[in-house]
Amino acid sequence: MVAHRALLLIDIQKGFDTPFWGARNNPDAEKKAGQLLNAWRQAGAPIIHIRHISRNAGSPLHPNTGSGVDFKDEVTPQDGETVFEKSTNSAFIGTPLEAYLHEHRISDLVICGLTTPHCVSTTTRMAANLGFGVTLAHDACASFDVSADTTWADGLQKPSPQMIHEMAVSHLHGEFCTALSTDTILATFA
């Protein structure tokens, strides 16, 4: 059992299946996250699920959407697995996550989830700044289109979801985390 290394699954929720978010990259992200989750379960290692509860009534992640706040089938928590709810981009703000990690002597996190440039990035940066070692399962994350407009910012061409994802990962890797594929993480975890 790897007690000091927890799996942190961020916002892998049904509300991200709506057209609200636009195009996305990496349709296999949830499958990869499920592979990580199964490995952690088999090892009896710590698992933490994060759920985003939006305060914006127009968001597919707002409680009034019904199933939008539910976890996707690939990563639905089992009884006894830790679940924290947040309403900001960081899983550390307004949650007991940091205290929980210290209390359970968890020093390292493997992070995956939705979306790469938002809640995954913010949580990864904050985890590193708080002194945790972070591995980002980059292929168990995904990014969406930035807007319905044809331009991104004034006069700049809008990047694709894949480009957004790659840029977010490249900004994190080396400074805030080590970005690895799910297969590499599973090979070293075993």
Secondary structure, 3 states (H helix, E strand, C coil): CCCCEEEEEECCEHHHHCHHHCCECCCCHHHHHHHHHHHHHHHCCCEEEEEECCCCCCCCCCHHHCHHHCECHHHCCCCCCEEEEECCCCCCCCCCHHHHHHHCCCCEEEEEEECHHHHHHHHHHHHHHCCCEEEEEEEEEECECCCCCCECCCCCECCCHHHHHHHHHHHHECCCEEEECHHHHHHHHC
